[in-house]
Each structure stands twice: as structure tokens, then as C-alpha cells.
Amino acid sequence: AIATILSCALFAAISGSSVACAATIGTVAIPEMIKRDYPRNFVYGLVAAGGTLGILIPPSIPMIIYGFITEESVTKLFVAGIGPGLFLVVLFSIYSVFVAIRTPSLRRVEAVPMAERWHASLRALPAVAVAAFVFEAAAVGFAFSLFVTTFVLRTMTWELFKEAVIEAAITTVAVLLIVAAAKVFGKAVALYRLPQDVAAFLTMNFSVAWTFLLMVAGVLLVMGCFLEAISMLLLMVPVLLPALPALGIDNVWFGIFFTIMIECALITPPVGLNLFVIQSIARTGLREVASGSLPFVGMLLLALVAIYFVPGIAMWLVM
């Protein structure tokens, strides 16, 4: 379980996408964890929540959009995301240990001999090089991955390639259908000006920072059940932004606050994209995935409380 969390954190530092992180790590981690008899809902929730690290640990696509909207330094936002990201890695890991202790039926796996570890590590080196290409462009990274698996490792066959394409298509279509539905719903909500009216109400009626943030968190938690991340950013941030200076709230700190709330939105039904990704990979019901994600929503909210009382968690590298 801890290896899964660390893998999500490392992949987050490459992709900047929560959905990509959950899909990639989930494909590998879910079968391995189930083979070791972890509780299934815990496995699904762990990978779904671990995927959310993709938008908090830099680089982060939502932070780039937030920086564009607020005209704030994206570099500062990226740096501010490191502390909370690592804090969540620790929280998720502690919870994983707690679950493992309470699950005596977990199957132990014999340690792999050192010689085999070295052999596996050497075979993995070409795959590590793929990360450098992914930084440049996804298409180049895909082409290099294909080259490595076909000509270097010689593990790719035509049948495996067709199977991978079909699996990727199923997952992608499932996610895009949810995104399309969320976009339509978000457009309808925007036409009725509900987010703007709610944000205006908050800025006019709450003059103390902690009550304002508490209400904003509550509104975003509800909206996150129906809107996807980009819609939440585009609809809410421009209206909330003018109220921040008067309340003494730093724009960069608020960007981390908002990003964590987006993380909650990614694992809360009915429009939690990460839930649908894991459901598609695991071929299971949405309820089972959602129930496993609930403890991690609590940990994300705990992280909000932590960065409020200890702002240095987010701002120590920015100052």
C-alpha cells in the first residue's frame, strides 16, 4: 500500500494529471494489492486518492490554470504544493499501516533475492528514460515507450498491443463520457449563475477569514460532487479572488486550498473522475470504489485544517 502511494507521488511529479496518475498506477497496483488480500474497497480508494496527488505535487494542470486566472506565479504555486503533497503522502501511508494492522488476513510475500532485484532494476532503466520524454510531449513519450518495449525489452507483441489499445480505449471513453456530461451540467449551472451568486453571497456576508474559508470549503465540497475541476476553477475563482486581500488570505496559499478541494471533488460521487477510472480498471461497482475513498476525503479535509493552522506547510519554500 505504501509502495502504491509513493508510486503515485513519483508519477504525480511527471504527469500533472490526477486521472492519468490513477489510471497508470491503478493498472499495476490494483491486481498486486488484491493478490495480497487487501480489502478491495481500501485498494480502490487508495489508488483513487493517490491519483489526486497528481494535481498537488508539481507540475499541476489546475495550478497552471489558477495562476493564469489570478495572474499569480505558477512557479510559486508549484513550490507551495510540495509541502502539502508530502504531508498527504505521510497521512495516506499512516492510514495504510493502520488498515494493514487491522487486516490479519493479509498474505505475506517472500522477499525477492537481491540478484533478481538488480536484474529487474536494470530491465526497468529504459522505462525510467521514458519519463524524460513524457516531460516533452505525451506523443513522444508514447512512441519511445513503444520502441523500448518492442526493440529493447522485446516484451511487446501484436496481440499485447491490441489488448493495450482496447483497454486504454475503454478507460478513456468512460472518462470522457463523464467529462462531457459534467461539462453540459456545468454549462447549465453557469447559465443560471449559481456559482457566481453563491460566491458573491460568501464575499458579502463573511468578513472573518476562517468562517469565509469554512463556507467556501463547504460550497466547493458540494459543487465538486457535480462539477469537474476546470469548471470549478473557471466559475468560482474569479468571483472569490477580490475578497482575499481584505481577509488577509494569500493568493498562493488559497491556490493550494482550492487545489485540495478539487482533489476532494475527484473522489466524491457522482462526478468523481478518479472513481470512474478505478471502476473501469477494476471492473467493479461505483459504490465499492466510493466507499473506499471516503476515509481519504476525510484526510484531505484534515490537510486543509493543517495548512490553515500551520501555513508554513504550504508556504515555507515560497517565503
N, C-alpha and C positions, 0 to 999 in steps of 0.2 A: 504493500500500500504506500509506504514512504517512497519507494523507488518510482511509483507512478506519479506521486506529487512532484518529486524532483525532476522527472522527465517532462512533466507539464511546464514547470518553471523554466527549464532549459529551452524547450520548444517555444515558449512564450517570448523568449529573448530573440527568436529568429523570425517568427511569423507576424506578430502583432494582431492576430485574429483569434478570437475565442473559439469560434466554430471550427476553424482549421485545427486548432490545438486539440479540442475534444475529439474530433474525428480521427486525427492521426494517432494520438496516444491511445484512444479507446480501442482502435482496431487491434493493437498489440496487447494492451494491458488487460482488457476485459476477459478474454479467454484464459490468460495466465492466472488471474486472480480467482476466477471461478474454479479452475482446476485445483487450486489450493483450498477450496471450500470456504472462501469468504462469503458472508451473507450477500445475496445477489443485489438487494436494494442498496446496500452500502457501496458495493462495487460501482453500480450505475451512478449513484450520487457523487461518489468520489471523483470519477472521471469527468462528469458534467461540471462539477465545481472546480476541479483542477483546470479544466479548459478556460474558465473565466480569467485565470491568471494571464491569459494571452492578451488581454486589453489593459492590464495594470502594470505588469513588468514591461518596460520599454523594449522594442518600439510598440506603439499602440495606435491603432487607426482612430478610435474615438478621441484620443487625446489630440491627435493632429487636427481633427475637425473642431474640437473645443478651442484649440489655440487659434484656428482661423476665425472662429466666431468672435472670440474675445480679444483678438489681436495680442494674445499673450505668447511668450516664448515657448515654443514646443520643446526646446531643449530643457528648460526649467521643469516643464510638466513631466518629461521623461525621467529626469533625475528624481523628482519628487515621488514618482511611482515606485522607485526601487525599495524604499523602506517599508511601505505598506504591503508591497508584493511579498517581500521576505517574511514579514510579520504573519501574513496569511499562510505562507508555506509552513511556518512553525505551528500555527494553530491547527491546520489540517493534519499535520504529522502527529501532533499530540492526540488529536481525536482518533487517528488511525491506530495508535498504540492502545488507546482505551478500548476500541472495538476489538482489537486482536486479543487483549487480555480477557475480555468478556465472551470470547468465542473459542472455547476449549477444543472444538472440533476441527480447528484449522489444521490442515495437513502440512507436516514438515517436509521440506525438500532437502535432499542431501547436498552438501556443498560441492561445487564443481571443482575438480582438480585444477591447480594453478596452471599446468601446461595447457589445459583446454581453455582456460580463461585468456591466456596470452594469444592462443590461436584465434579465438573468437574476436578478440580486440583488434588483432591485425587485419582480419577479414572486414571488420567494421570501419577501418580507416577510410576507405574510398567513400563510404556512405557519409562519413563526417564531412568530407570535402564538399558534399552536395550543399551543405549549409551555406558555404561561401557563395555558391551560385544562386541560391534562393534569395540572398540579400540583393542580388542584381535584378532578377526577374523570375517570376514563377515558371514561365515557359522555359527559360534556360535551365532552371533547376530540374524541371521535369525531363528535359532532353538529356541532361547529364546523368540523372538517376537511371534513365533507360540504358544509357551507354554503360554505366557501371555494372548494372545487374545482368546485362546481356553479354558484354565482352570481357569484363574484369572478373566478376564473381561467377559468371556463367550459371546463374540460377534462374534466369528468365526464359520461359518457353512461350510459344504462341498461345497455348491453352491458358497458362497463368496470366498472360497479358490480357486475353479476352475476359477472363474472370475478374481481373482487377478493374477493367473498364466498366463492366456491368455493375460491380459493387459500388464503384465511385459514382456511376450514373444514378443508381437507386438513392444513395445518400444525398447527392446534390439536388436531385429533383424534389425529394421530400423537404429539404431545407428551403429551396427556392419557392415551393408552393406556400410554405408558411410565411416566408418573407413577402410574397406577393399579397397574401391575404392581410398581413399586418400593414402593408403599405396602403391598401384600399381602406382599411379601418382607420389608419392614421390620417388619411386624407379627409375622411368623413368627420373625424373628431376635430381636425384643424378647421374645416369649413364652419363648424359650429362654434369655433373659437373657445372650446372648453379649456385647453391647457393655458391659453393666454389669460382667460378670465380667472382661473384658479391662481395662476402666478401673480396676477395683479392684486387679487384678494390677499395673498400672503404678504406681498410687499407693503400693502397699505395698513394691515392690521397687526403685524408682528414687528415690534421695534427692538426686541432683545434678541441677540444672536442665537442663543441656544433654542429658544422657542421657535424662531424662524427656521432654523435647520431641522428641528424635530418635525415641524409641519411639512417642510419640503421633502424630507425623507419619507414621511407617510404618503404624501401625494405621489412621489416617484415610485414607491413600492406598489401602489395600486395601479398607476399608469403602466408600470413595467409588466403587468400581467396582460396587457393588451397591445402595447406598442413595442416595436423593436428599437434597438439602441440609437440608430441615427435619427429616427423620428423624435425620440425623447430629447436628444441634443438640440435639434433644429427648432423644436417647438418651445422648449422650456428655457434654455439658457439665455437667449436674447432678452426675455422678459424679466428673468430673475437677476440678471447681471447688474442693472442700475442700483439695486438695493444693497449690494455687497459693500461698497465703500462706507456708507452711512452706518452699517452694522459692524464695521471693522473686520470684515472677512476678506482674507487674501484670495485673489483670483486663482492663483496656482493651487492653493490648498483646497479651494472649492472645486477645482477641476478634478482632484483626487477623490473628494467626497462624491462628486457626481459620477465618476467612473465606477466607484464601488457600488453605487446604487444601480448602475447599468449591469454590473455583474449579477446583482440580485435578480434583475429582470431576465437575464439569460437562463436562470434556473427556476423560475416560477411559472407554473402553467397559467393560462392555456397557450401563451405565445412565447414560451421559453425555448429559444432556438437550440440551445445545447441539449435540452431534454429530448427534442425530436431527433437530433443527431445520434444520441446514445440509444434511443429507442430503435432507430433504423439499423444501427450496427449490431445491437444485441438481439434484435427480433423479439422484443418483449413489449409489455403494455406501458402506456404513458404513466399510469398510476404508480407502478412499481418504481419507475425512474424518479418521478416527482417526490414520492415518499422518502427515497434515499437522499434527495437533495435538501430536504427541509432543515436538517441539522447544520448544513453548510450555509444556508441563508442566515441562520442564527449567528454563525461565526463571522459572516460578512458584516452583519449589523454590529457585532461586538467590535470588529475592526473600526467601524465608524466612531463608536464611543471612544475607542483607544486614541484615534488620531485627533478627536476633539479635545480630550483632556491632556494628551501629550502630542501637541502639534509637531514636535521635533521628529516624530516617526516619519512624517512626510517631508518636513522642511529642513531637516538637519544638513542635507547635502546642498540645498538650494541657497541657504544663507551664506 
